[in-house]
Amino acid sequence: MGNDKDFGVVVLISGSGSNLQAIIDARLPISLRAVISNKANAYGLERARQAGIPTEVIDHRDYASRADFDAVLQQHIDHYQPELVVLAGFMRILTDGLVEHYRGRMINIHPSLLPKYRGTNTHARAIEAGDAVAGCSVHWVTPELDAGPVLLQAEVPIHPGDSADTLAARVLEQEHKIYPEAIRRIASGEIRWQQ
C-alpha cells in the first residue's frame, strides 16, 4: 500500500464520469485497474481510455434479473483484485449479495449531507425544505441505500433563487474534491472500515 501504487481500485460508472476524471487528475497513490460501465455510451469510458485505464461494458439489459447482472459484475470486478471498489455515478441499485461481498471495500458519493435526503432528487428536496446548506457525502456502501458510515462530507450554501441545477453544479465541485481525498485516505490507511 502507500506510495507503491499496489492499492488497486476499480471504478463503476454509468455516465459522464466527472468524478472519475477528478480521481484520475488527483494522481493518487493507487492503481486504477479498470473502469466498468453498465452503459456503452457512458462518456466516462472515453475518459478512462484517454488515461490508459482498461474499460469494460456490462449492459444490465442483457441479464434477466438484477442478481444475474450482479453475479457477472462481481466476476469482472474480482478479476482485477481491487482493494477498493468506487461507485462514481453508477446508477444501479446493487443486490445485498454483491454489497456484502465488498463490505468495507466499496464506497459511494452521494449529493446530500447524509443521513439527510437518501435516494434521488436531493437538491430539490433540500431547497424545498428551506435548508441553509446542502452538500455531499462519501460513505461506505452497505445493503441499506445511502445508509453506510460516512467518511467525508462537504457543505455548500444554498443561495436565494437557487434551482436544483445551480445547486447541483456547486455540490459537484465539492464532490470532485472530497472523493479523491477519501480514496487517498483509505489507500494510506488513515480511514479503515470499522464494523
Buried (B, 14 or more C-beta within 10 A) or exposed (E): EEEEEEBBBBBBBBBBBBBBBBBBEBEBBBBBBBBBBBBEEBBBBEBBEEBEBEBBBBEBEEBEEBEEBBBEBBEEBEEBEBBBBBBBBBBBEBBEEBBEBBBBBBBBBBBBBBEBBBEEEBBBBBBEEEBEEBBBBBBBBBBEEBBBBBBBBBEBEBEEEBEBEBBBEBBBEBBBBBBBBBBBBBBBEEBEBEE
